Amino acid sequence: MIPRLKKERAIELTTWILQWGGGSMDIMKLLKLIYITERRALERYGWPVTFDSLASLDRGPVPSKIYDLIKGTYPDPADQRLWNEWIGPRDGNQVCLLQPPKLNHLSESQLELAREVFEEFGDERTFVLSELTHAFPEWIDPKGSSLPISYKELLSKLGKPQEEIQAILDELDEEARLEELFQS
């Protein structure tokens, strides 16, 4: 089990990236920057930022729940409304920032990691980022569909030792169980 999407962190991360990018951005580029941030957090800290479900799509890996929020197909209407307060609706392949980000849910290290990713990849074209993420070992060509990328698989592809992977998965499972307990 993994914890649910931390929607406030997902919104904050998205709004900061959009702000750094001038207020609007190509959707796929935005998703790639978020994915790379999430991937680096797992690599560096052994812990995700948004707890999003990750998936391989034809154009590379993406955070799938954030993608659903962008498309307006997220299953929880309250979460979708909250998202829509901060990030404007799709305009073709673009989304825009509706109000400036606020730092309430991301830690300083998470925000710094996102800034680092943006500084490294923010000037790249969408196609270049797509090709870059195709080279990630966890990406598998879904041939027109989508395939989940588990945290276990990603951590393994990042070269984490099995004992560390199991410890991270145990902690994620415990957090998910606590969430479930407090939601009851």
KEKE-3310 file (N, C-alpha, C; in steps of 0.2 Angstrom, whole numbers, plus 5000, padded with zeros to 4 digits):
npx = (5004:5002:5003:4989:4988:4996:4988:4989:5003:5005:4999:5006:5019:5017:5012:5023:5032:5026:5026:5040:5042:5036:5023:5014:5013:5018:5009:5014:5028:5027:5023:5033:5044:5039:5038:5052:5057:5050:5056:5069:5068:5065:5077:5087:5082:5074:5061:5045:5038:5025:5018:5012:5004:5014:5017:5020:5019:5016:5024:5034:5037:5026:5018:5003:4991:4992:4992:4978:4972:4975:4969:4956:4949:4950:4945:4940:4929:4930:4944:4947:4941:4949:4961:4958:4957:4969:4977:4974:4961:4965:4972:4972:4987:4992:4994:4990:4995:4985:4985:4998:5010:5010:5020:5017:5016:5026:5042:5057:5068:5062:5057:5068:5074:5065:5067:5080:5079:5071:5080:5089:5082:5072:5073:5072:5065:5049:5049:5062:5063:5054:5061:5072:5067:5062:5074:5075:5078:5066:5056:5044:5039:5023:5015:5004:4996:4995:5006:5009:5021:5029:5034:5043:5049:5054:5063:5072:5077:5084:5095:5095:5098:5091:5087:5086:5076:5065:5063:5059:5047:5040:5038:5031:5019:5015:5012:5002:4992:4990:4984:4972:4967:4964:4955:4944)
npy = (4994:5011:5028:5040:5052:5067:5080:5094:5096:5092:5102:5114:5111:5110:5124:5131:5127:5131:5145:5148:5145:5155:5157:5150:5134:5120:5105:5092:5095:5101:5090:5081:5088:5088:5074:5071:5078:5070:5058:5061:5064:5052:5045:5053:5055:5044:5045:5050:5065:5070:5058:5053:5041:5033:5032:5024:5031:5033:5044:5044:5043:5048:5058:5051:5054:5068:5071:5067:5077:5088:5085:5086:5075:5069:5058:5063:5076:5087:5088:5091:5103:5111:5110:5117:5130:5135:5131:5134:5129:5117:5124:5120:5112:5118:5124:5136:5146:5152:5159:5166:5154:5147:5143:5131:5117:5110:5105:5114:5107:5099:5109:5115:5105:5104:5116:5114:5104:5111:5122:5114:5107:5116:5124:5116:5109:5102:5090:5086:5083:5073:5063:5062:5056:5044:5037:5033:5019:5014:5016:5009:5005:5008:5005:5013:5012:5013:5010:5005:5011:5005:5010:5002:4996:5007:5012:5001:5002:5013:5009:5006:4997:4981:4979:4992:4997:4988:4993:5007:5004:4997:5008:5017:5009:5008:5022:5023:5015:5022:5033:5028:5023:5035:5041:5035)
npz = (5000:4996:5002:5000:4986:4990:4990:4992:4992:4979:4972:4977:4972:4958:4956:4960:4950:4938:4941:4941:4927:4921:4922:4914:4905:4894:4895:4895:4897:4910:4917:4916:4923:4936:4937:4937:4948:4958:4956:4959:4972:4978:4975:4981:4995:4998:4999:4993:4986:4982:4983:4972:4960:4949:4931:4915:4900:4882:4879:4889:4907:4919:4933:4937:4944:4946:4932:4929:4937:4930:4917:4922:4926:4938:4952:4964:4967:4976:4978:4965:4963:4972:4966:4954:4959:4959:4948:4931:4919:4905:4891:4876:4874:4885:4902:4915:4929:4941:4953:4964:4971:4987:5001:5011:5013:5006:5011:5015:5009:4999:4991:4987:4980:4969:4963:4959:4950:4941:4937:4930:4920:4915:4904:4894:4879:4877:4869:4870:4884:4885:4877:4885:4897:4892:4892:4905:4916:4922:4914:4903:4887:4884:4873:4867:4878:4896:4909:4925:4936:4949:4966:4972:4960:4954:4964:4964:4951:4953:4959:4973:4987:4991:5005:5009:5000:5005:5018:5015:5008:5018:5027:5019:5018:5031:5033:5024:5030:5042:5037:5032:5044:5051:5042:5044)
capx = (5000:5006:4998:4986:4991:4996:4986:4992:5010:5005:4997:5011:5024:5014:5012:5030:5035:5023:5029:5047:5041:5033:5015:5011:5018:5016:5007:5019:5034:5026:5022:5040:5047:5036:5041:5059:5057:5048:5061:5075:5067:5066:5084:5091:5079:5071:5054:5042:5036:5018:5015:5008:5005:5018:5015:5024:5015:5020:5029:5038:5034:5022:5014:4997:4985:4992:4989:4971:4969:4976:4964:4949:4946:4952:4939:4937:4927:4933:4951:4948:4940:4954:4966:4956:4958:4976:4979:4969:4960:4969:4970:4976:4992:4995:4990:4993:4995:4979:4987:5005:5011:5011:5024:5014:5016:5032:5048:5063:5072:5058:5056:5075:5075:5061:5071:5086:5076:5069:5086:5093:5078:5066:5073:5072:5059:5045:5051:5069:5062:5051:5066:5076:5063:5062:5080:5075:5077:5060:5051:5043:5035:5016:5012:4998:4992:4999:5009:5011:5028:5029:5039:5048:5052:5058:5069:5077:5080:5088:5100:5094:5099:5085:5085:5083:5069:5060:5062:5055:5040:5037:5036:5025:5014:5013:5009:4995:4988:4988:4979:4966:4964:4962:4950:4938)
capy = (5000:5018:5033:5044:5058:5073:5085:5101:5096:5092:5109:5118:5109:5113:5131:5134:5126:5136:5152:5148:5144:5161:5157:5144:5129:5114:5100:5087:5097:5101:5083:5078:5091:5085:5067:5071:5080:5065:5053:5063:5064:5045:5043:5056:5055:5038:5047:5054:5072:5070:5051:5051:5035:5034:5027:5024:5033:5033:5050:5044:5042:5054:5057:5050:5058:5075:5071:5067:5083:5093:5084:5087:5068:5066:5055:5067:5082:5092:5089:5094:5110:5114:5111:5122:5136:5137:5130:5135:5123:5116:5128:5116:5109:5123:5126:5142:5148:5157:5163:5164:5149:5148:5138:5128:5110:5108:5107:5118:5103:5098:5115:5116:5100:5106:5122:5111:5101:5116:5125:5109:5105:5120:5127:5111:5108:5096:5084:5084:5080:5066:5058:5060:5051:5037:5034:5031:5012:5011:5017:5003:5007:5004:5004:5016:5012:5015:5004:5008:5011:5005:5013:4996:4995:5013:5012:4996:5004:5019:5006:5006:4990:4978:4981:4999:4997:4985:4998:5012:5001:4996:5015:5019:5005:5011:5029:5022:5012:5027:5037:5024:5023:5042:5043:5031)
capz = (5000:4997:5004:4995:4984:4995:4985:4994:4990:4972:4970:4978:4967:4952:4956:4960:4943:4934:4942:4938:4920:4918:4923:4910:4902:4891:4900:4896:4900:4917:4920:4916:4928:4942:4938:4938:4955:4962:4955:4963:4979:4980:4974:4986:5002:4999:5001:4988:4988:4982:4984:4966:4957:4943:4925:4909:4894:4876:4879:4895:4913:4922:4939:4934:4947:4944:4925:4930:4939:4924:4912:4925:4927:4945:4954:4970:4965:4981:4976:4958:4964:4975:4961:4949:4962:4958:4941:4926:4914:4899:4885:4871:4878:4890:4908:4918:4936:4943:4959:4966:4975:4994:5004:5017:5013:5004:5015:5011:5005:4993:4987:4984:4975:4963:4960:4956:4944:4936:4934:4926:4914:4914:4898:4888:4875:4879:4866:4873:4891:4884:4875:4891:4902:4889:4894:4912:4916:4924:4908:4898:4881:4885:4866:4866:4884:4901:4913:4932:4939:4957:4970:4972:4954:4953:4969:4962:4945:4955:4962:4980:4990:4993:5012:5009:4997:5009:5023:5012:5007:5025:5030:5015:5020:5038:5032:5021:5035:5047:5034:5032:5051:5053:5038:5046)
cpx = (5004:5000:4995:4990:4991:4995:4988:4999:5010:5003:5003:5017:5023:5014:5019:5033:5032:5025:5036:5047:5038:5026:5011:5016:5015:5014:5012:5025:5033:5026:5029:5044:5045:5039:5048:5060:5055:5053:5067:5074:5067:5073:5088:5088:5076:5063:5051:5040:5028:5014:5010:5009:5009:5016:5019:5018:5019:5026:5033:5034:5031:5019:5006:4991:4986:4990:4982:4968:4970:4971:4957:4946:4948:4945:4936:4935:4930:4940:4952:4946:4945:4960:4964:4956:4965:4979:4973:4967:4964:4967:4975:4981:4995:4991:4994:4991:4989:4981:4994:5005:5012:5015:5021:5015:5022:5038:5053:5067:5068:5057:5063:5076:5071:5064:5077:5084:5074:5075:5089:5089:5073:5067:5073:5065:5055:5047:5058:5068:5058:5056:5071:5073:5062:5069:5080:5074:5070:5054:5050:5038:5028:5012:5005:4993:4996:5001:5011:5018:5028:5035:5045:5052:5057:5064:5074:5081:5085:5094:5100:5095:5092:5083:5083:5076:5064:5058:5058:5048:5037:5034:5031:5019:5011:5010:5002:4990:4986:4983:4973:4963:4961:4956:4944:4934)
cpy = (5006:5023:5037:5050:5064:5079:5092:5102:5096:5099:5114:5117:5112:5120:5134:5133:5130:5143:5152:5148:5150:5162:5152:5140:5123:5109:5095:5089:5098:5094:5080:5081:5089:5078:5067:5073:5074:5059:5055:5063:5057:5043:5046:5055:5048:5039:5051:5061:5072:5064:5050:5044:5037:5029:5029:5026:5033:5039:5050:5043:5049:5052:5057:5053:5065:5076:5071:5074:5088:5092:5085:5080:5065:5064:5059:5074:5088:5093:5092:5101:5114:5115:5117:5129:5139:5136:5130:5129:5123:5121:5125:5111:5113:5123:5132:5142:5153:5161:5161:5158:5151:5142:5136:5121:5107:5110:5111:5113:5100:5103:5116:5111:5101:5111:5119:5108:5106:5120:5120:5108:5110:5123:5122:5111:5102:5089:5081:5080:5073:5061:5057:5055:5044:5033:5031:5023:5010:5012:5011:5006:5004:5003:5006:5016:5015:5009:5008:5007:5011:5008:5008:4996:5001:5013:5007:4998:5010:5016:5005:4998:4987:4979:4988:5000:4994:4990:5004:5010:5000:5003:5018:5015:5007:5018:5028:5019:5017:5032:5034:5024:5030:5045:5040:5035)
cpz = (5000:4999:4998:4992:4989:4990:4986:4991:4982:4969:4971:4973:4960:4951:4956:4953:4938:4935:4939:4930:4917:4919:4919:4907:4899:4896:4901:4899:4908:4921:4921:4922:4935:4943:4940:4945:4959:4962:4959:4970:4982:4980:4980:4993:5003:5001:4995:4991:4988:4983:4978:4964:4950:4937:4919:4904:4888:4876:4885:4901:4916:4929:4937:4937:4946:4936:4925:4932:4933:4919:4915:4926:4934:4948:4960:4968:4969:4979:4969:4959:4967:4970:4956:4952:4960:4951:4936:4922:4908:4894:4879:4875:4883:4897:4911:4926:4937:4949:4961:4971:4982:4997:5011:5018:5011:5009:5011:5007:4999:4988:4983:4979:4969:4960:4956:4949:4938:4933:4929:4919:4912:4907:4892:4885:4878:4876:4869:4880:4890:4882:4881:4896:4899:4891:4901:4912:4918:4919:4904:4893:4882:4878:4866:4873:4890:4906:4920:4933:4946:4960:4970:4966:4953:4958:4967:4956:4947:4959:4970:4982:4992:5000:5013:5006:5001:5015:5021:5011:5013:5028:5026:5017:5027:5037:5029:5026:5040:5044:5034:5039:5053:5048:5040:5051)
residu = (MET:ILE:PRO:ARG:LEU:LYS:LYS:GLU:ARG:ALA:ILE:GLU:LEU:THR:THR:TRP:ILE:LEU:GLN:TRP:GLY:GLY:GLY:SER:MET:ASP:ILE:MET:LYS:LEU:LEU:LYS:LEU:ILE:TYR:ILE:THR:GLU:ARG:ARG:ALA:LEU:GLU:ARG:TYR:GLY:TRP:PRO:VAL:THR:PHE:ASP:SER:LEU:ALA:SER:LEU:ASP:ARG:GLY:PRO:VAL:PRO:SER:LYS:ILE:TYR:ASP:LEU:ILE:LYS:GLY:THR:TYR:PRO:ASP:PRO:ALA:ASP:GLN:ARG:LEU:TRP:ASN:GLU:TRP:ILE:GLY:PRO:ARG:ASP:GLY:ASN:GLN:VAL:CYS:LEU:LEU:GLN:PRO:PRO:LYS:LEU:ASN:HIS:LEU:SER:GLU:SER:GLN:LEU:GLU:LEU:ALA:ARG:GLU:VAL:PHE:GLU:GLU:PHE:GLY:ASP:GLU:ARG:THR:PHE:VAL:LEU:SER:GLU:LEU:THR:HIS:ALA:PHE:PRO:GLU:TRP:ILE:ASP:PRO:LYS:GLY:SER:SER:LEU:PRO:ILE:SER:TYR:LYS:GLU:LEU:LEU:SER:LYS:LEU:GLY:LYS:PRO:GLN:GLU:GLU:ILE:GLN:ALA:ILE:LEU:ASP:GLU:LEU:ASP:GLU:GLU:ALA:ARG:LEU:GLU:GLU:LEU:PHE:GLN:SER)
# end
